Amino acid sequence: MNNPEPVIFFETERWAVRKHAPIRPAGEFKPTAWKKMPAYINKQKHKIDSEQTVKGCPGIKDFMETGFVIPAWCDMEIMPSDCGNFVETRYSDPVYNSAYHPADQVENETQLLTKFGVRAAVKLDCPWRIWSKSNWSVLYQPMFYHEDRNYEAIPGIIDHDLGALVSPLNIMLKEIKPTTIKMGEPLCQLIPIKRETVVARTGNLSETAVDRHNAII
């Protein structure tokens, strides 16, 4: 389709953010380890006889290239307390404000998000105003394959056609230690999804499914 109509809009009044840390397609943010990984463990003349690395998995590749990414809009220094229940965020641009979700939102009789040593969730003061066409939502995903970092975005879905345009970006720290995020680092993957009724069916394996599988193989 030529010049498809946009369904999701990212807008900010901050010129420097649009210039130096624009939202871009997710495919531009593949992790370094993925880029360095060879495609084959054992390459033979015919592909069917070769042994591929995970880089040959179309499901992972397609996931990495789906949607868009919000990069860090400036340098950030996140300072957790020794107990991990409080956190302060310092931005290189003083226009942004430090804020966090208190630890007791996930730390009570039951515990949630236990892989994060810092129990307070950072509310990054996001400069982007995000809105969408009617019946479109946005799935927020962590940068799953960027494993060499001490922070991770918290996944969720926002109906950007119904809610406010202003929303913080929530991340949590894995270890209780000062953490620096440099401008341009990919923070969160955004995947637009259309809200519609989806019907699934389960049942015995059919001949149609077998024929389809054999045709693809």
N, C-alpha and C positions, 0 to 999 in steps of 0.2 A: 504494500500500500504506500503510495506517495504522500508525504507530508501528513502522517496520521495526526489526529487531534489529540492533544495532551489530556490525560485524565488526572494527573497529579501536578501540583504547582508548588515550587519552593521560592520564596521571596524574602528578601532582607533589605533593610535600609543601609546596612553596613557595606560600603563600597569595597573596603579592604578584604572582607570575607568573600564577596563575589569574585574579586580579582585573584586572591591568593589561595583560597580554600573552598572552591566551588563544589557543590554537590555534583558527583559524576557517576557514570555507570559502574556497577559493581565489578564488572570484568577488568577494570583498570586498577584494582586493588588486590590482586592475587598475592599471597604471602611469598616472601623470599624463598622459603624452603620449597615451595611448590615450583617456582620458576627454575630452581637449581636441580630439581629432581629429574633424573633421566626417564625417558618414556618406557624403557624396557629393562628388565632384569636379564633376560636372555633373548636376544633378537636373532631370529632365523630368517631364511629366505622368504618363507610364507608366514603371514601374520598369525594364522591359526596355530602354527607350531611355536610361536614366540610366547614368552612370559612377560606380561606388562606389569608396570608398577601401578600404584593407585592413580597415577596421572592419566591412565587410560580409561578410568571409570567415567562414563558420560554423565552419570547422575551427580557426581561431585563437581565436575567441570561446569555443568549447567547451573548448579546451585550457586557457584561462585560468580557466575555471570548474570544472575537474575536480579533485577531491580537496580537500586541506587545506593550510594554510600554517603553518609555525612562525615566529612573529615573534621578534625579539630580546627576550630576557627581562630585559635591563637595558642600560645604556649600555656600550659596549665601545670601547676604543682599542687598535688593533693597530699595533705598532711593529716594522717589519722592520729587519734590519741593512743596512748599506750594500751588502753583496754579495748580499743577497737569500736567503742560505742559512739564516738564522735569523730567528725572529720571536717577539715577546713580546706577550701579550694582557693588557690591564689591564681589569678589570671594575669597574663602579661599585658592585657588591655584592661585598665581599671573600670571600664564601663560595665563589666560583668560582676555579678554578685554571688557570694558563696552561700550555698544552701544544701540541706541534706534531709533525708527521711530518717527519723529516729530509729534506733536499734530495736525498740520494743515492738515495732511493726512486724518484725520477723523473729523476734526473740522473746517468747513467752512460755506458756505451758508446753506448746509444741514448737518445733523449730523448722524454718524454711530457709532455702538457699545456704545450706550448711558448708558448701565449698568455699564460701567467702569468709576469710578471717576477720575482716572489718565489717561489723554488723550494720553500721550506718550506711545507707545508700546515698551516693553523691547525686545531687540534682544539678547537672550541668546547665548553665544559663544559656540555652540555645538561642542564637540570633535568628534562626530561620522561622518564618511564618509559613506553615504548611496547610494547604487545603486541597480538596479534591472534587471531582465531579460527583453528582448524585449517585448514591449506591456504591461508592468506591471507598474502601478502607485501606489502611497501610499496616502490614505486618512488620514489626520491628524485631530484628534478629541480631544477636551478637556476631562479631567477626569470628566465626567458629574456628576457622583454620589458622588464625593468628594466635598461636599458643604461647609465644614467648613474651607475653605481657602480663603485668600484675593487675590488670583490670579487664572487665567484661561488661558489655551492655546487658541490660535486663530485657528479655523478650516480652512482647505484648502486641496487641492490636488496637489501633486508634481509628475511629470513624471520623476521618478528617472532613467529611462533608457535613457533619453535625456539630462537632465540638469546636472549642475555641482554637484559634490559629496558633496561640502561644502555648508551648508545652516544653517542660525541661526534658533533657535526655538523661535517663537514669543509668548509672553504672555502679559497680561495686568492686572493691579491691580484694584480691585473693589473700595477700599477706599483709600483716600490719607493719608497713614500712612506707616512708615517703616515696611517692610515685610521680614521675614527670611524664607529661604527654606533650609532644611537640606539635606545633601547627602543621596540619596536613595529614597527620596520622588518621587512618580510618577508624571511626568510632563505632558505627552502627550501620547495618545493612537494612534498607527499606524496600519492601516488596509490595507494590500495589495489588490488591485483590478485589474483585467485584463481589459484592454481597448478593448472592442468589441461592435459591434452594438447590441443594445437591443431593441426589438420591443414589444410594449404593445398594447392591444386591449381593447376597452370598448364596452359595449353592454348590452342588456337585460339579466337578470338572466336566465341561461340555466339549463336544467334538469341535465346535467352532473355536473355542479357546486353544485347543491342541493344534488345529490347523493354523491359527494365527501365530502361535509360538514357533511352529516348524517353519513357517514362511519367513519369520524374522531371523531365526537361526541361520 
